[in-house]
Amino acid sequence: MSMGGRGPVLRMRAMGWKTVFEKWRAARGRRWVRWAVDLAIVLLVFASVTAWQTRRLLSGGEPAPAFELTDLHGKTWRLADLRGRKVVIEFWAPWCGVCRAQSGAISHLREAVGDEVEVLSVALSWQDRAEIDRFVQAARAEYPVLLGDDRIQRDYRITSFPTIYFLDEDGAVMHTVVGYTPGFGLRWRTWF
């Protein structure tokens, strides 16, 4: 019985997909093709997730917004004072579990780059200073921790934690990262 003349078309489409599927299964039988396809799929998913997470952040080449914040020891930090140096700014929240894990990689980055790159950490979404102190003590942070506010969170378009900005010597955004990034990924981004 024909479905208004569509029967043969539907069968051809079904046969077409069946043929594609059979070719796929045959190709997956070859080990190197299987690995290449699997790797391509993983990279595509990773790139898609990264693009989705960073879609609202400042773009590469955009000037980073100026700021003036105080650190835990009362020292004032201005982005303008850091011109001529690469800068890494990590934005985090004391209640964020991923931020706790990220703090170790930030410490290792600070040790690895020394004075070559300025590594700053900005606490956001906090209720009182005591929760920041507890976080910093637990993380054994050996880098400047600045007390952030709603303005810097809005200016840098922070909606997820941790978010990390990599700035060039002129204060322009080079890279942005949302979520946990291992130490080698952080270090790699400071080179370019």
N, C-alpha and C positions, 0 to 999 in steps of 0.2 A: 504494500500500500504506500503510495507516494504522499508526502506531506506538503501538498501544494507545490510540487516541483522542487522542493528543497532536499528531498531524500538523497539523491546522488551527491549533492554539494556537501551535506553533512558527512556522508561516508568518505568523501575525498579528504575533507579536513581531518577526520579521525584517522584515516590511513596516513595522511601527511605527518601528523603528530606521532603516530606509531613508528613511522620510518625515522623521524628525528630521534625518538627515544631509543630505538634499536641502535642507531649510529652512536649515540651517547654511551650506551652500555658497552658497545664494542670498543670505543675509544678508551673508556675507563678500564678496560682490560689491560691496556698498556700502562705499565707502572709510571713512567715519566710523564705521560699525558695526564694520568690521574692526579699526580702530585702537582703538576702545573695548573690544572683546572682548580683543584682544591685551594692552592695558594692564591690564585686569582680571585676566587670567591671570598676568601678570608680578607684579602687586601681591599676588595670592593666594599665589603661590610664595614671594615675599619674606617676607610675613607669616608663612607657615607655617615657613619656615626659621628666622626670628628667634624665633618662639615655641618651636621645638624647641631651639634653642641656649641660650635663657635659662630654660628650664623649671625648672632646679634652683637657679638663683640666688636671692638675696634678692628679695622682691617689693616693688613700689612701696608706699610708706607704712611699710614695716618699718624699725625702727631699725637703723642700721648698727652692727655690733659695735665695741666700743671697742678701740683698739690703742695700743701704745706701741712705736715703732720708731725706729731710728737711721738717719740719712742718711749719705751718703758722707763728710761732713765732721765726723761725730761729734755732730751736733745731734740731740736727741731730739724726736720728733714724737708728739703725742697727739691723737687725734680730738677729745677733750673740749675741748682748747684752741682748736679751730677752730669752736666753736659760734658762731652768729650770721653765719656766712659759708657760701656755697655751696662745695662741695668736689667736685672730680673726682679720682677715684683710678683710675689705670691699673695693672693687674697684667700683668706680662710676664715672659718668660724670655729669657736671653741667646742661646739656641740657636734662637729662633723668628724665622724670616724675615719673617713678617707683622708681628711686633712691630717689626722694624727699619723697615719701611715706615710703620708707625703712628707711630713716634717723631717724624717730621717734622710730622704733623698735630697731635700733642700740643704740639710747640714753637710752632706757629702759633697754637694755641688759647691757650697761655700768653701770647703776645704780644698777642693780641686782647682778652683779658679783663683783663689787668693785675692790679690788686689786687682787682678785683670778685669774682673766683672763685679759690680756692686750688686749684692743679693739682699733684697729687702722683703720683709714679711708684713702684711697688713691684716690686722684682726678686724673682722666685721661681724655684724649680727651678734653682738655681745651685750649682756645685761649689766655686768659689773666687772671692775678691774680684777677681782679675785679669780674669776673663771679664766681670764687670760693668763694670769700668773700661774695657775695650776696647769694649764695647757703647756705653757712655755717650760715649766719645770719638768713635767713629764716627758716632753719632747727633747729636753736638754738642748734647747735652741741656742746656738752660738752665733747668731746673726741678728741684725737689728729687727726688732718687732715694733711696728708702728701702730698707733691706736687710730683705726679708721672710723669713718662716720658715713652717714647717709649720702653726703655729697660725693665723696670719692666712689662709693658704690654705684651711684647713678652715673657719674662721669665716665667710669670705666665699664659700665653696663654689666655689672656682676649680678648674675641670677643663680649661679651654681657654685659650689665649693668642692675642692679648691679650683681656682682659676689662676693661671700664671701668664703674665705678659713678659715678653722678651723685647727690650728696646735697644736700638742702635745708639751710637755715640751722639747722634743729633736729637735723640728723644723720640724717634719715630718707632712705631710698632714693627717688629720683625716677625714675631710668631706669637700665637696664643695657644694655650692648652687648657682644657677643662677636664677635671678628674685626675686620677692617679697617673703619674708619669714616672717611670723608673729613672734612676740617676743617669744612666747613659743617654736616655732621651733628653733629659734636661741639659746635659753637657753638650750633646750634639747641637742643640738649638742655639747655644751660645757662640758656636763657631761661625754661623752663617747669619 
